[in-house]
Amino acid sequence: MTNYKLKNFATGKVFEDKGWTLSDPTYDKPALIRAIYENKKLTVRDDSLGIYKFSDWLPINKMLQNSSSTQTYKSEKLAAHLGLSNLYISFSGYWPKIGAKMTTCSFKETEAYSVCARLSEDNSGVMVVASAGNTARAFAKVCSDNNIPLLLVIPYDNLDALWFNQEINSNVKLICTPTGTDYFDAIDLSNKICSSALFFEEGGAKNVARRDGMGTTVLSAATTIGRIPDYYFQAIGSGTGAIAAWEANLRLIEDGSYGDTKMKLIPSQNIPFTPIYDSWKASRREIIFPNEDEARENALKIDAKVLSNRRPPYGLAGGLYDALTDSNGDVEIVGNKELQEACALFEKLEGVDIHPASGVALAGMIKSIDSGKVDRDAIIMLNITGGGEKLFKSEFKLNYLQPNLILDNKEDTAHIIESAESLF
């Protein structure tokens, strides 16, 4: 449905999408590819299309059922409390009062509806998605609603994230890594599963559909405000959302209808798991863990569990390091107590609960404001990547998805593949 080509960020080479291209097949170094859309001017379509109102800049072959888009509004109470004159909140979650109807309560729906719509009608095989929780919930909902075969892989300790207001159809299967494992272990297991011809990887940050779906949060902000924001705040685990924001910003500049501002990206991480912050402050392009066991332990200590990615797309060409450098950005860090206070403040002043990761974003923004990094009269976009869960759960009876299998990523690969294949 959308006309586009792909471009290697490192070399500038432009080439055709063969259907599920995740990298430049002629380039042997790590580099992200980008979608280059035929329509340089963004036409915003009817709200009834959900996320597909931004279909001009989504690499899709079809539109799926039940999508919703991010809702952006100008804050009054929180802005007044912080002494800000132009705070815009881009809310992805469940908050019918402002038109937000993401029933998974997370902006991961923007990824899932874009990625799954990139699949062609003649696609065969089973897509595999590894997740710390919210992404799995979003893909399960989208694939269940639209009858798309899906295998989820998540850590067992994150199982409580897989709640829904209806039963998930049997085309969606779930494998958990054992208790005590983390997101990286789930990714490792999914990679082994994808060595089978039956399965293919969703692709994570490498998938242009995932990033451009996430980028619709910025499109929501710019088209609501009428211009590109000056500052962008979000919590990060992988940093893919911040990369997506940067890419959307560049497209909006090329469009020309929303000004030529390059947003200053200021993402935040949750102490004590701060690999991106540590590398950025050390002016390192590579993320180095002196102690992998300590990194795993720190990932389990943070309240915002979804921010626990130990292999983020940071240093590769077109990754977060390049996005931060190009936007003259910075990284903040906040502790569990600070994010809890931020969540409570948002709910008190704005009127709805938000996820811990969103609390990290707000707390990081407050730190940047208090330190003088941010002009209080600037146009600020706060990306609330999940919220309304408490509200949603008060209105609906919940169903929890249970694992079909529990597999250790350290098991024999042949056994892992045989076990996964037996589910389909």
Buried (B, 14 or more C-beta within 10 A) or exposed (E): EBEBBBBBBBEEBEBEBEEBBBBBEEBEEBBBBBBBBEBEEBEBEEEEBBBBBBBBBBBBBEBBEBBBBBBBBEBEEBBEBBEBEBBBBBBBBBBEEBEBBBBBBBBBBBBBBBBBBBBEEEBEBBBBBBBBBBBBBBBBBBBBBBEBBBBBBBBBBBBEBBBBBEEBBEBBBBBBBBEEBBBBBBBBBBBBBBEBEBBBBBBBBBBBBBBBBBBBBBBBBBBBBEBBBBBBBBBBBBBBBBBBBBBBBBBBBEBEEBBEBBBBBBBBBBBBBBBBBBBBEEEEBEBEBEEEEEBBEBBBEBBBBBBBBBBBBBBBBBBBBBBBEEBEBBBBBBBBEBBBBBBEBBBEBBEBBBBBBBBBBBBBBBBBBEEEBBBBEBBBBBBBBBBBBBBBBEEBEEEEBEBBBEBEBEEEBEEBBEBBBEBE
